[in-house]
Amino acid sequence: MLLENKIAVVYGAAGAIGSSVASAFAREGADLYLASRTGQKLEKIAGSIVELGRRAHIAQVDVLDRDDMERHAEAIVAADGRIDVCFNAVSNDDIQGTSLDEMPVDDVLQPVIKALRSHFTIATVVGRHMAGAGRGVIICMAGGREAIPKLGGSHVAWSALAGLCRQLAADLGPHGVRVAWLLSPGSPSDDGQQAGQLDEPTEGLLPQHQPLYSEVGQVAAFIASDGARTITAAEINLTGGAVID
């Protein structure tokens, strides 16, 4: 198994992507800490992980509250001694459907600020514990890189998040911590289903370009594994050819 006996934490674990990634981590041997702002649905997800033979702990955590994040990370380290893998699936609260020239500046900046603040807080809090242990992997979803009409501040947020991840990789790399972000065409909607029930392509995207939720989880598990130990400061392209540099 790729993540045998690893300790992994997933923030935003109640959503479709977060729950699928947590399930994939568990199938590969990791024990999970599941966190979300509301705590809703986490018990069901934790139950599915326990059925896979792994441990699952749940917590209500506000990733925008640094003190709350510090307490959560410290509790994990106190219980298990370390954090090996961190995945950020927290929503950016995007506002889409309007051209930038017709949007209030606060609506444009909302997803940018949410993306940067949430991932900066998660990565720096967890990253310090990882750096102290001399190893760790931090992964997030950065959305799509392509700019299309009426995305609002979403594309700006994704671009800024990629830049933040590169800088985190540069600063944490000397301490044995890797950072990567997953690029996919569009963001699948969270319709309340749980991991294992989400293998339907997102509406409006070509099947060959749309990763399934399970595939996002499988790729995240590989990037988190020692098999990808040389991969850092990297964008992992899951667009199936929809985006090519």
C-alpha positions in Angstrom: 0.0 0.0 0.0 1.2 3.5 -0.9 0.5 5.1 2.4 0.8 2.3 4.9 0.8 3.6 8.5 0.9 7.2 7.4 -1.0 9.8 9.4 -3.0 12.0 7.1 -5.3 15.0 7.7 -7.9 16.2 5.2 -9.4 19.7 5.7 -12.7 20.2 3.9 -13.3 16.4 4.3 -17.1 16.7 4.2 -17.1 17.8 0.6 -17.1 15.5 -2.5 -13.4 15.9 -3.2 -12.2 15.8 0.4 -14.2 12.7 1.2 -13.0 10.9 -1.9 -9.4 11.8 -1.2 -9.8 10.6 2.4 -11.2 7.3 1.2 -8.3 6.8 -1.2 -5.8 7.6 1.5 -7.5 5.0 3.8 -7.5 2.3 1.0 -3.7 2.9 0.7 -3.2 2.3 4.4 -3.3 5.7 6.0 -5.0 6.6 9.3 -7.2 9.7 8.9 -8.0 12.9 10.7 -11.1 14.5 9.0 -11.9 18.1 9.6 -14.5 20.6 8.3 -15.9 23.9 9.4 -19.4 22.5 10.2 -18.6 18.9 11.0 -21.6 17.7 9.1 -21.4 14.4 7.3 -18.0 13.6 8.8 -19.3 10.7 11.0 -20.6 8.8 7.9 -17.3 9.4 6.1 -15.3 8.2 9.1 -17.5 5.1 9.3 -16.6 4.2 5.8 -12.9 4.6 6.6 -13.2 2.4 9.6 -14.8 -0.3 7.4 -11.6 -0.2 5.4 -9.7 -1.2 8.5 -8.2 2.3 9.2 -8.6 4.7 12.1 -10.6 7.9 11.5 -11.0 10.9 13.8 -13.3 13.8 13.2 -13.2 17.4 14.2 -14.9 20.7 13.6 -12.2 23.2 12.6 -12.3 26.7 11.1 -9.2 26.8 8.9 -9.4 30.6 8.8 -8.9 30.7 12.6 -5.2 30.2 13.2 -5.7 29.4 16.9 -8.2 26.7 16.0 -5.8 25.3 13.4 -3.0 25.3 15.9 -5.0 23.4 18.4 -6.1 20.8 15.9 -2.6 20.2 14.5 -1.1 20.0 18.0 -3.8 17.5 19.0 -2.9 15.2 16.1 0.8 15.4 16.9 0.1 14.7 20.6 -2.0 11.6 19.7 0.1 10.2 16.8 3.5 11.9 17.1 3.4 13.4 13.6 1.5 14.5 10.5 2.7 12.8 7.3 0.2 14.1 4.8 -2.1 17.1 4.6 -4.8 17.7 1.9 -6.7 20.9 1.6 -10.1 20.6 -0.1 -11.6 23.7 1.5 -14.0 25.6 -0.8 -13.0 29.1 -2.0 -16.6 30.5 -2.0 -16.4 31.4 -5.6 -18.8 34.0 -7.1 -19.2 33.2 -10.8 -21.5 34.1 -13.7 -20.7 37.8 -14.1 -18.0 39.5 -16.2 -15.2 41.1 -14.1 -16.0 44.6 -15.4 -19.5 44.2 -13.9 -18.5 42.8 -10.5 -17.9 44.7 -7.2 -14.3 44.4 -6.1 -15.3 42.6 -3.0 -17.0 39.8 -5.0 -13.8 39.4 -7.1 -11.5 39.3 -4.1 -13.7 37.0 -2.0 -12.4 33.7 -3.5 -8.8 35.0 -3.8 -8.7 36.0 -0.1 -10.4 32.7 1.0 -8.0 30.6 -1.1 -4.8 32.3 0.1 -5.8 32.7 3.7 -7.1 29.1 4.1 -4.1 27.4 2.4 -1.5 29.7 4.0 -2.9 29.0 7.4 -3.2 25.2 6.9 0.2 24.9 5.2 2.2 27.0 7.6 0.6 25.5 10.8 0.9 21.9 9.6 4.2 22.6 7.7 6.0 23.6 10.9 5.2 20.2 12.5 6.3 18.4 9.3 9.5 20.5 9.2 10.3 19.5 12.7 9.9 15.9 11.8 12.0 16.3 8.7 9.3 15.0 6.3 5.8 15.6 5.1 3.6 16.3 2.0 1.1 19.2 1.6 -1.4 19.0 -1.3 -4.3 21.2 -2.4 -6.8 21.7 -5.2 -6.0 24.7 -7.3 -8.9 24.5 -9.7 -8.4 25.2 -13.4 -5.7 27.4 -15.0 -7.7 28.4 -18.0 -9.4 31.8 -18.0 -12.9 31.6 -19.5 -15.7 34.2 -19.5 -17.5 35.0 -16.3 -15.3 33.0 -13.9 -15.2 36.1 -11.6 -12.3 35.9 -9.2 -11.9 32.1 -9.4 -9.1 32.1 -12.0 -7.3 34.8 -10.1 -7.6 32.7 -6.9 -6.3 29.6 -8.6 -3.3 31.4 -10.1 -2.5 33.0 -6.7 -2.8 29.7 -5.0 -0.3 28.1 -7.4 2.1 30.9 -6.6 1.7 30.4 -2.9 2.3 26.7 -3.3 5.6 27.3 -5.2 6.8 29.6 -2.4 5.8 27.1 0.3 7.7 24.4 -1.6 10.8 26.6 -1.7 10.7 27.5 2.0 9.7 24.1 3.3 11.7 22.0 0.9 15.0 22.2 2.8 13.2 20.7 5.8 12.0 17.7 3.9 8.4 18.9 3.2 7.0 18.6 -0.3 4.1 20.8 -1.7 1.9 20.1 -4.8 -1.4 21.1 -6.2 -3.9 19.3 -8.4 -5.2 21.0 -11.5 -8.6 19.8 -12.9 -11.1 21.3 -15.5 -13.7 22.8 -13.3 -14.7 22.0 -9.8 -17.2 19.1 -9.3 -20.2 20.2 -7.2 -20.7 18.7 -3.8 -24.2 17.2 -4.0 -24.0 15.5 -0.6 -23.0 12.1 -1.8 -20.2 10.3 -0.1 -16.9 8.8 -1.4 -17.6 5.7 -3.4 -20.7 7.2 -5.0 -19.1 10.0 -6.9 -17.9 8.4 -10.2 -19.9 10.6 -12.5 -18.3 13.1 -14.8 -19.2 16.8 -14.1 -22.0 18.0 -16.3 -20.9 20.0 -19.3 -17.4 18.7 -19.6 -16.1 16.1 -22.0 -15.8 12.7 -20.4 -12.2 12.3 -21.6 -11.3 15.6 -19.9 -13.1 15.2 -16.6 -11.4 13.2 -13.8 -13.7 11.2 -11.6 -13.6 11.9 -7.9 -12.0 8.5 -7.3 -9.3 9.4 -9.8 -8.6 12.6 -8.0 -8.2 10.5 -4.8 -5.9 8.0 -6.4 -3.6 10.7 -7.8 -3.5 12.5 -4.5 -2.5 9.2 -2.8 0.4 8.7 -5.2 1.6 12.3 -4.8 1.5 11.8 -1.0 3.4 8.6 -1.2 7.2 8.0 -1.0 7.0 6.9 -4.6 6.6 10.6 -5.5 9.4 11.7 -3.1 11.1 13.8 -5.9 8.0 15.7 -6.8 7.5 19.1 -5.2 6.6 22.6 -6.3 4.5 20.8 -8.9 1.2 21.2 -10.6 -0.4 17.8 -11.3 -2.4 18.1 -14.4 -5.7 16.1 -14.2 -7.3 17.7 -17.2 -7.0 14.8 -19.6 -5.5 17.1 -22.3 -8.0 20.0 -21.8 -5.1 22.1 -20.6 -1.6 21.6 -22.2 1.3 23.9 -21.7 
